[in-house]
Amino acid sequence: QVQLVESGGGLVQPGGSLRLSCSASGSISMIYGMSWYRQAPGKQRELVATISTAGNTNYGVFVKGRFTIARDNANNTLYLQMNSLKPEDTAVYYCNADIRPVYTGPMYNYWGQGTQVTVSS
């Protein structure tokens, strides 16, 4: 089974930084687009950032240059560097990826279980 596991979340003060990681494991032939989403209590899940296989990136409007998404294809790992964090960034952050488990088979979309990010004094 393909599995995505996030790490790096925690408690940080406003203005601080965190780096989230997402490690993909299991049967993997090819990983295509990868993204970070987040969901705060009582809010809808929203896209934080996305990165293509070629490394093209897009970000949510709220990021305003504070976050950077990156990927390490050799290690099947996705990263999110978060700087200048605000209390409004508090949410569960989820990893998402389009993956082809078998070369001759179809592509599927996968979600991680999420990692909690809390920005508070």
Residue pairs with C-beta under 8 A, 6 or more apart in sequence:
1 26
1 27
2 24
2 25
2 26
2 27
2 28
2 99
2 101
2 108
2 110
3 24
3 25
3 26
3 110
4 22
4 23
4 24
4 95
4 96
4 97
4 110
4 111
4 112
5 22
5 23
5 25
5 95
5 112
5 113
6 20
6 21
6 22
6 93
6 94
6 95
6 112
6 113
6 114
6 115
7 20
7 21
7 22
7 23
7 115
8 18
8 19
8 20
8 21
8 115
9 18
9 20
9 93
9 115
9 116
9 117
10 18
10 116
10 117
10 118
11 118
11 120
12 18
12 85
12 117
12 118
12 119
13 119
13 120
13 121
14 85
14 86
14 87
14 119
14 120
14 121
15 84
15 85
16 85
16 119
17 81
17 82
17 83
17 84
17 85
18 82
18 85
18 117
19 79
19 80
19 81
19 82
20 36
20 79
20 80
20 82
20 93
20 115
20 117
21 77
21 78
21 79
22 34
22 36
22 77
22 78
22 79
22 80
22 95
22 97
22 112
23 75
23 76
23 77
24 31
24 76
24 77
24 78
24 97
24 99
24 110
25 76
26 101
27 101
27 102
28 76
28 99
28 100
28 101
29 99
29 100
29 101
29 102
29 103
29 105
30 99
30 100
30 103
31 53
31 73
31 76
31 97
31 98
31 99
31 100
32 52
32 53
32 97
32 98
32 99
32 100
32 107
33 50
33 51
33 52
33 53
33 97
33 98
34 50
34 51
34 69
34 71
34 78
34 95
34 96
34 97
34 98
35 47
35 48
35 49
35 50
35 51
35 69
35 95
35 96
35 97
36 47
36 48
36 49
36 50
36 69
36 78
36 80
36 93
36 94
36 95
36 96
37 45
37 46
37 47
37 48
37 93
37 94
37 96
38 45
38 46
38 48
38 89
38 91
38 92
38 93
38 94
38 117
39 45
39 46
39 91
39 92
39 94
39 114
40 90
40 91
40 92
43 91
45 94
46 60
47 60
48 59
48 60
48 63
48 67
48 69
48 80
48 93
49 57
49 58
49 59
49 60
49 63
49 67
49 68
49 69
49 80
50 57
50 58
50 69
51 57
51 69
51 70
51 71
51 78
53 73
55 71
57 69
59 67
59 69
62 88
66 82
66 83
66 84
66 85
67 80
67 81
67 82
67 83
68 80
68 81
68 83
69 78
69 79
69 80
69 81
70 78
70 79
70 81
71 77
71 78
71 79
72 78
72 79
78 95
78 97
80 93
82 89
82 117
85 117
85 119
86 119
87 119
87 120
88 119
89 117
89 119
90 117
90 118
90 119
90 120
91 117
92 114
92 115
92 116
92 117
93 114
93 115
93 116
93 117
94 111
94 112
94 113
94 114
95 111
95 112
96 109
96 110
96 111
96 112
97 109
97 110
98 107
98 108
98 109
98 110
99 107
99 108
99 109
99 110
100 106
100 107
100 108
101 108
